[in-house]
Amino acid sequence: MNVVIIGASGIGKHHAKWFHLEGCHVTAFSGTSDASCRKTGQTLTDLFGFQGRTYTDYRRMLDFEKPDIVCICSPNESHLEQTRYALEVNSHVYCEKPVAWPNLATYTLSSHPPSESPEVTHPILRQTLDKTRSVVALADQRNRLFGMNAQYVAGREAYQTIYEKHNGPMDDIESFYFLLESKGISGNYSSYEGIWIDMAPHALSQIIALMPPGNLDMSHMDCRVKEDNTVARFRYGSGSIEAKVSKNAESDVKRKFGVNGFLVDYYGQPDDQGVYCAFLRHGDDIVKTVDFMQLSVRRYIKSVRSGGTTPFVDGHAAVKNLEMSMIILEHAHADNRLTLKE
Ligand SMILES: NC(=O)c1ccc[n+]([C@@H]2O[C@H](COP(=O)([O-])OP(=O)(O)OC[C@H]3O[C@@H](n4cnc5c(N)ncnc54)[C@H](OP(=O)(O)O)[C@@H]3O)[C@@H](O)[C@H]2O)c1
């Protein structure tokens, strides 16, 4: 299968590598300038021997390459337009999280009263959510597969193995805890609600996958946005949830999650053979598994090929993820005012 990447200098280079290692042919990528494309092209060649074409206009790339899969790794505000175009040239789409977000410079949340019911009410957020729904519906109409990358959800099987070893069957989920720290977050998303917008999709994708068909309970909603972190506590489905996303440039980042108080640390590193893997640790017990991004890409390719399975986060889960992220943010209390423009 032929794959192209829109935006390969950041996380996109890892997608390019994983698609290549999973047996696809990465024929091209796009960037914003000739200089950045040259630099990224060299990086991809060093990573996995990339020999494809480069473009500074993604539309030209899609018109010419007509790929089986378009992998979208550009800034959030361009995801929808690029997805729509990719569907028009009949490609399947694998898009980075969040599935979409409006340009942060175009609206403010601070004076907007949230709803008591589980719905997005801010007009600009609502508009983005509606557009996302229609793009996902377009994928369905065209029989193209939309998948979103939020790789933590791929850790479910490894987590369940270690959980069940210590606790028996993971039948009832009464609580879910998620902590994700990151050293660097791209541009506009590195403070206040930007941190939530950027990282919450990882927590939400796990929650959605763990408790289908859950819903947000609006009577238990508490979200605190600070400059370097956001903590949200709420009820979803059968569980009480605590999700903390945080910027931590100073010390080793912590990544932890688990259900019913059984928490594991998550980290990625090369194993004894030098293969980059994911590890879950609970006390002295460590489970090694395939890197979560690699697993997510593998599952997406399998879903495109066979149709017998679905991506870890399909279009409908991506819309739900976005909607929950927006609703929770609309209910946030800010330390300082939310930073979006008046
Ligand atoms: N799943 C994860 O763990 C994870 C981690 C990081 C980021 N992400 C997500 O991945 C996406 C990209 O983030 P990033 O950190 O990789 O960002 P980045 O480092 O800023 O890279 C963005 C890429 O998109 C290209 N680009 C910029 N504006 C564009 C436009 N208008 N149209 C087409 N391409 C454009 C850039 O081209 P140049 O090469 O010319 O600069 C660059 O290659 C975001 O949605 C982010 O939330 C996910």
PDBQT file of the ligand as one rigid body, heavy atoms in Angstrom, charges set to zero:
ROOT
HETATM    1  N1  LIG A 401       0.369  11.222  19.156  1.00  0.00    +0.000 N 
HETATM    2  C1  LIG A 401       1.331  11.932  19.713  1.00  0.00    +0.000 C 
HETATM    3  O1  LIG A 401       1.968  11.508  20.671  1.00  0.00    +0.000 OA
HETATM    4  C2  LIG A 401       1.673  13.274  19.122  1.00  0.00    +0.000 A 
HETATM    5  C3  LIG A 401       2.878  13.890  19.462  1.00  0.00    +0.000 A 
HETATM    6  C4  LIG A 401       3.168  15.119  18.882  1.00  0.00    +0.000 A 
HETATM    7  C5  LIG A 401       2.256  15.715  18.008  1.00  0.00    +0.000 A 
HETATM    8  N2  LIG A 401       1.084  15.095  17.718  1.00  0.00    +0.000 N 
HETATM    9  C6  LIG A 401       0.104  15.716  16.798  1.00  0.00    +0.000 C 
HETATM   10  O2  LIG A 401       0.680  15.688  15.490  1.00  0.00    +0.000 OA
HETATM   11  C7  LIG A 401       0.347  16.865  14.774  1.00  0.00    +0.000 C 
HETATM   12  C8  LIG A 401       1.633  17.565  14.351  1.00  0.00    +0.000 C 
HETATM   13  O3  LIG A 401       2.339  17.926  15.507  1.00  0.00    +0.000 OA
HETATM   14  P1  LIG A 401       3.944  18.135  15.484  1.00  0.00    +0.000 P 
HETATM   15  O4  LIG A 401       4.338  18.338  16.890  1.00  0.00    +0.000 OA
HETATM   16  O5  LIG A 401       4.594  17.090  14.687  1.00  0.00    +0.000 OA
HETATM   17  O6  LIG A 401       3.988  19.556  14.759  1.00  0.00    +0.000 OA
HETATM   18  P2  LIG A 401       5.190  20.237  14.024  1.00  0.00    +0.000 P 
HETATM   19  O7  LIG A 401       6.471  19.746  14.590  1.00  0.00    +0.000 OA
HETATM   20  O8  LIG A 401       4.876  21.677  14.044  1.00  0.00    +0.000 OA
HETATM   21  O9  LIG A 401       5.045  19.662  12.547  1.00  0.00    +0.000 OA
HETATM   22  C9  LIG A 401       3.988  20.022  11.744  1.00  0.00    +0.000 C 
HETATM   23  C10 LIG A 401       4.263  19.500  10.354  1.00  0.00    +0.000 C 
HETATM   24  O10 LIG A 401       3.218  19.955   9.493  1.00  0.00    +0.000 OA
HETATM   25  C11 LIG A 401       3.758  20.763   8.455  1.00  0.00    +0.000 C 
HETATM   26  N3  LIG A 401       2.845  21.890   8.325  1.00  0.00    +0.000 N 
HETATM   27  C12 LIG A 401       2.805  23.044   9.041  1.00  0.00    +0.000 A 
HETATM   28  N4  LIG A 401       1.759  23.798   8.643  1.00  0.00    +0.000 NA
HETATM   29  C13 LIG A 401       1.153  23.116   7.658  1.00  0.00    +0.000 A 
HETATM   30  C14 LIG A 401       0.017  23.358   6.845  1.00  0.00    +0.000 A 
HETATM   31  N5  LIG A 401      -0.730  24.454   6.980  1.00  0.00    +0.000 N 
HETATM   32  N6  LIG A 401      -0.315  22.439   5.905  1.00  0.00    +0.000 NA
HETATM   33  C15 LIG A 401       0.413  21.313   5.755  1.00  0.00    +0.000 A 
HETATM   34  N7  LIG A 401       1.484  21.014   6.505  1.00  0.00    +0.000 NA
HETATM   35  C16 LIG A 401       1.846  21.899   7.444  1.00  0.00    +0.000 A 
HETATM   36  C17 LIG A 401       5.139  21.176   8.901  1.00  0.00    +0.000 C 
HETATM   37  O11 LIG A 401       5.942  21.373   7.755  1.00  0.00    +0.000 OA
HETATM   38  P3  LIG A 401       7.525  21.710   7.818  1.00  0.00    +0.000 P 
HETATM   39  O12 LIG A 401       8.158  20.372   7.795  1.00  0.00    +0.000 OA
HETATM   40  O13 LIG A 401       7.772  22.526   6.615  1.00  0.00    +0.000 OA
HETATM   41  O14 LIG A 401       7.752  22.448   9.085  1.00  0.00    +0.000 OA
HETATM   42  C18 LIG A 401       5.572  19.999   9.747  1.00  0.00    +0.000 C 
HETATM   43  O15 LIG A 401       6.146  18.974   8.966  1.00  0.00    +0.000 OA
HETATM   44  C19 LIG A 401      -0.534  17.695  15.713  1.00  0.00    +0.000 C 
HETATM   45  O16 LIG A 401      -1.873  17.423  15.421  1.00  0.00    +0.000 OA
HETATM   46  C20 LIG A 401      -0.184  17.168  17.093  1.00  0.00    +0.000 C 
HETATM   47  O17 LIG A 401      -1.244  17.289  18.023  1.00  0.00    +0.000 OA
HETATM   48  C21 LIG A 401       0.778  13.887  18.262  1.00  0.00    +0.000 A 
ENDROOT
TORSDOF 0
